[in-house]
Amino acid sequence: MMLLNPKKETFEHLDEKSREIMLKTIDFFEKKGKIKLVDDYNAKEWYADFLEFVKENQIFYTLLTPTEYGEEGCRWDTRRICDFNEILGFYGLCYWYTWQVTILGLGPIWMGKNEEVKKKTAELLKSGGIFAFGLSEKQHGADIYASDMTLIPLDEGKYMAEGGKYYIGNANKASLVSVFGKNADTDEYVFFAVDSQHPNFNLVKNTVSSQNYVAEFSLNSYPITDDDILTTGREAWDSSLNTINVGKYNLGWASIGICTHSFYEALNHASHRNLFNHYVTDFPHIKQLFMDAYCRLTAMKLFALRASDYMRSATADDRRYLLYNPMVKMKVTTQGEDVINHLWDVIAAKGFEKDQYFSVAAVDIRALPKLEGTVHVNMALIIKFMFNYFFNPGEFPEVPERVDAVNDDFLFAQGATKGLGKIQFHDFNKAYNSVDLPNINIFKQQIEIFKEFMTQATPDEAQQKDIDFLLIVGELFTLVAYGQLIIENAAIKKLDDDILDRIFDVMIRDFSKFALQLYSKPSSSEKQMEICQKMIKKPAVNPDQFERIWEKYIISQKDLYEMNP
């Protein structure tokens, strides 16, 4: 089974200390119970109990302190971070969020060269501190080029910070906030650390109605010295984007956790509800909705796990993770919305009830595609890799499954954030040709026709400037890379061929949907429309396979997990 069941999971792939953290965290939430969990959410109750638990068990310290700065067991290990992401998403996005923005706040610190701040940060983490990432601004949003946060030089080695930041999680309680701005004299970018409890740190308001505190704050003549500077110039710019590279990957895992809990709750409800002398799960359309939800969710996890392998194996000469990483943020989170939509169509009005986890999930799942850069921003990034992916492959050593207990040093030494168009990938055909399944074979036909579109009906100059047109092209490209890593990980995990084939049943239909959207664009040429029509395919029909998956992997999971009341 690919899906997390907190009451059965043993985390055998982790070392003893990491395993203990995961199991203790599950125990914390199960003891809290669903009633209290949902009541706190509805009351917008600050999660002080969770942060106290984190402090008592030094969880953020252990999981988020690089080996060099922590005690035994401390390391930045993306694989176990995935596990913790999934657990927190499973129980509530607010708990994941305070962890996520701590990760973002730590990025510029661990990537910087200020050793004293790093040592201080390790001590703050050990004492239960949380962190914040002061990047976005009210008037500029994701346009970090236009930062108005100013660092004004005074006497030698002394500065004064002036300006505001907006939509900054944890800023009410953060031990340190990593703030991005510009030097008033040189116009150079700079990252510096401030204390959220300092009298010159003005907490304006919470910008959201939530358990989280997502702050607007201003620095009013805030005193800064060289001892507070993390990075300057190009290094500051690079650490802003490289921090996002590390952090946005986590959003896909939050979606996986949310969808998994929702899957159990929806299945338990539907399998016990009798309508018109039939259980709801006996109806064909309900089976189809559960089938698509299960296949999408399994694919989400297969892809995100495999992307972790590429992140952990990355080097200056192998930056393939820069395609797969934003796909976890963009593709996995939008697939999460589809999963919740499928399940909500099953449970209908039940999904609104305030004592259900699902009522929380249905709201929170919408946030994830819209954080750490919108889907559109990440798609614009992904498109830069398309030519080399299809037409200019490179040679790379095989990337193994990475569950080894080591610090992921490269993530804090990623280097310059440029040259994306030069990044090469291994030949995706190796994965697709390694399996012979009906739906994968049909999907391979769609890929070949898409390549025909790119070579024989290349978007003209106007279409290349039309973001809406390119977004659909990007969706088609994304499906190819998504399928590639799913196939690779299916081999590693020894996934049942029935499930792998059925995942591509879903992907064929998605590919056909985007092909139809491209066909329907006002600017599509006759040649483009002709090729788009050929991309539209029907999956292989296999009722026996459907029933095998239904019995073995879906309906068999009813009542296997129910959160403690």
Order of alpha helices (4+ residues) and beta strands (2+ residues): alpha-alpha-alpha-alpha-alpha-alpha-alpha-beta-beta-beta-beta-beta-beta-beta-beta-alpha-beta-beta-alpha-alpha-alpha-alpha-alpha-alpha-alpha-alpha-alpha-alpha-alpha-alpha-alpha
